[in-house]
Amino acid sequence: MTTDEKHFFREATLRICESLEIEKALHQCLLYIREFIPAEQMNFHVYHRDQGVVETVARATSKSGEAMSVRSPLAEEGRRQVVKQRSIRVRIIDRLGDDPVTGPVAEKLNASDLSGVVMDLVLEKTMLGVLSVFCTPGKKFDPGHIRLLYLLNKPFAIALTNSLRYRELMKLRDLLADDNRYLQDELQRLTGEEVIGSDFGLKEVMEMVRRVAPLDSPVLLLGETGTGKEVIANAIHKSSLRKDGPLIKVNCGAIPETLMDSELFGYEKGAFTGALSRKRGRIERAHRGTLFLDEIGELPAEAQVRLLRVLQEKEIDRVGGTAPVKVDIRVIAATHRDLEGMADQKKFRADLYFRLGVFPILIPPLRERKTDIPALVQHFILKKSREMKRATVPSPAPNALDRLMAYHWPGNIRELENTVERSLILNPGDVLLFKEVSARVKSAFTMRNVHNHMKTEESMELDAVMSGHIRRVLDMCGGRVEGERGAARVLNIHPSTLRKRMKKLGIPFGRKTGKRISSTIIS
Ligand SMILES: Nc1ncnc2c1ncn2[C@@H]1O[C@H](COP(=O)(O)OP(=O)(O)OP(=O)(O)O)[C@@H](O)[C@H]1O
């Protein structure tokens, strides 16, 4: 290369590398090389061999650069010629319109009468595409021009491949974003329907949701099974600043212990047999969104340690990974268990409990907000009728609502929803009687049902119930045992008896109890 050629190569390459948008780079380069070569227009083309089509992906004139996708199908002769001329890397064409390969392309670009140069762009023996340079009308390319253009072969090839990959990435990103929006909407449709009772039985709960939603603080949802903890988690996410991000749910009780780490934290390719490619865990998927940890009380001890680290450090370690990955998540946890009691009995890490329980919300059972039943019944009748594609939407019979209100709904809203669904299946008519609920009301008084209605084994244990009650009273009394305003007076037992019980049940003395997270709604 002569000194002039080196200078030309350097300056032209700088312009080619100036932008990932190939049309801009092409335009800048054309403006420069026009000082040396009579170039009217430059274009990039990609040949789709399976379809016999030349696609022009970018063009630049002295005025501007333009990204495009102009497809020019080749006739049989043109397709044969592409194969034949494979080893010729630069071709000079006196009249573009006359050549079976350039002819159809030049026609689409209004350049049939021009002469031009066509140069294959090859990297590591892979044919990437073609650069065509159209000559200024009335001028001709000479061997010196061709030599200069050929100097730029590699920079053009690298620019083309980078740009095409970049475009593909952008396309995939848009597709993913679109899929994500669609899936989030679907999820919202399936799970996060409107919160019925938000102005009545759940008024206080919704007030707390409104207060905590815009913050990034963790939220702990407490309540019996089927009370709507997931519905509330969804409402928090949807009213938060993260609403356009993902809401990722993890049912901690449903993932086998052996899979817990890889499900939560993901893994690197080759981390274990069968890890064929990198997989992001659910925590990482919740990046810039909300992670909903349902049944948090069931999280195995080892996973608790790792989750605590995530909450403290805001980063995760993929299984088999070498470097931690930063995550920006908001955590909502939910449980029907007495997490506080579990932490005391060392069945759940106390530090994790305190971390998650910054803002507890207790969702009351349906029996404590029976005023919501008519609206819920109406909501489920409408929802289920739609799902079942019923032509008409039935209504409850006159006395049916009384029957529903008399029952105490141990399975909460889920049980009510199932009852409505069953009733719709059994009654093809326009009136729903809910007769089976009367039978349930009666049998609810039998011992068997009393047993069934207890939510967990812990709550049936006398010690656990006693421990919970003593703790609540101590909370109310600021940890004081004795005296006028002490817990022993409230419990109507002797202070030494209370102390003995506290010792036996492992309840700490003093104000320590006051720090505990109350399981009632705080405002
Ligand atoms: N306030 C509400 N408005 C409308 N539907 C509700 C409401 N609360 C609960 N549901 C419905 O009741 C069913 C149970 O609710 P959800 O799954 O949120 O309860 P949960 O407390 O998370 O239960 P679990 O403890 O078993 O996970 C769902 O189908 C949900 O859509």
The ligand as an SDF file (V2000), in Angstrom:
LIG
                    3D

 31 33  0  0  0  0  0  0  0  0999 V2000
  -60.9200  -10.0410   46.0740 N   0  0  0  0  0  0  0  0  0  0  0  0
  -61.0310  -10.9140   45.0670 C   0  0  0  0  0  0  0  0  0  0  0  0
  -61.6990  -10.5710   43.9590 N   0  0  0  0  0  0  0  0  0  0  0  0
  -61.8570  -11.4570   42.9590 C   0  0  0  0  0  0  0  0  0  0  0  0
  -61.3740  -12.7130   42.9680 N   0  0  0  0  0  0  0  0  0  0  0  0
  -60.6930  -13.1060   44.0420 C   0  0  0  0  0  0  0  0  0  0  0  0
  -60.4810  -12.2210   45.1460 C   0  0  0  0  0  0  0  0  0  0  0  0
  -59.7640  -12.8680   46.0670 N   0  0  0  0  0  0  0  0  0  0  0  0
  -59.5340  -14.0980   45.5860 C   0  0  0  0  0  0  0  0  0  0  0  0
  -60.0870  -14.2550   44.3690 N   0  0  0  0  0  0  0  0  0  0  0  0
  -60.0500  -15.4710   43.5560 C   0  0  0  0  0  0  0  0  0  0  0  0
  -60.0430  -16.5780   44.4560 O   0  0  0  0  0  0  0  0  0  0  0  0
  -59.1090  -17.5790   44.0640 C   0  0  0  0  0  0  0  0  0  0  0  0
  -58.0830  -17.7770   45.1670 C   0  0  0  0  0  0  0  0  0  0  0  0
  -57.3060  -16.5880   45.3090 O   0  0  0  0  0  0  0  0  0  0  0  0
  -55.7210  -16.6050   45.4950 P   0  0  0  0  0  0  0  0  0  0  0  0
  -55.1040  -17.7060   44.6850 O   0  0  0  0  0  0  0  0  0  0  0  0
  -55.2320  -15.2340   45.2820 O   0  0  0  0  0  0  0  0  0  0  0  0
  -55.6460  -17.0140   47.0240 O   0  0  0  0  0  0  0  0  0  0  0  0
  -54.3720  -17.2960   47.9100 P   0  0  0  0  0  0  0  0  0  0  0  0
  -54.6360  -16.6790   49.2210 O   0  0  0  0  0  0  0  0  0  0  0  0
  -53.1410  -16.8790   47.1700 O   0  0  0  0  0  0  0  0  0  0  0  0
  -54.4240  -18.8750   48.0370 O   0  0  0  0  0  0  0  0  0  0  0  0
  -53.2470  -19.8830   48.4790 P   0  0  0  0  0  0  0  0  0  0  0  0
  -52.8740  -19.5500   49.8710 O   0  0  0  0  0  0  0  0  0  0  0  0
  -53.9100  -21.2120   48.3710 O   0  0  0  0  0  0  0  0  0  0  0  0
  -52.1350  -19.6830   47.4910 O   0  0  0  0  0  0  0  0  0  0  0  0
  -58.5090  -17.1050   42.7670 C   0  0  0  0  0  0  0  0  0  0  0  0
  -59.1770  -17.6940   41.6940 O   0  0  0  0  0  0  0  0  0  0  0  0
  -58.7590  -15.6040   42.7720 C   0  0  0  0  0  0  0  0  0  0  0  0
  -58.8990  -15.1190   41.4590 O   0  0  0  0  0  0  0  0  0  0  0  0
  1  2  1  0
  2  3  1  0
  2  7  2  0
  3  4  2  0
  4  5  1  0
  5  6  2  0
  6  7  1  0
  6 10  1  0
  7  8  1  0
  8  9  2  0
  9 10  1  0
 10 11  1  0
 11 12  1  0
 11 30  1  0
 12 13  1  0
 13 14  1  0
 13 28  1  0
 14 15  1  0
 15 16  1  0
 16 17  2  0
 16 18  1  0
 16 19  1  0
 19 20  1  0
 20 21  2  0
 20 22  1  0
 20 23  1  0
 23 24  1  0
 24 25  2  0
 24 26  1  0
 24 27  1  0
 28 29  1  0
 28 30  1  0
 30 31  1  0
M  END
$$$$
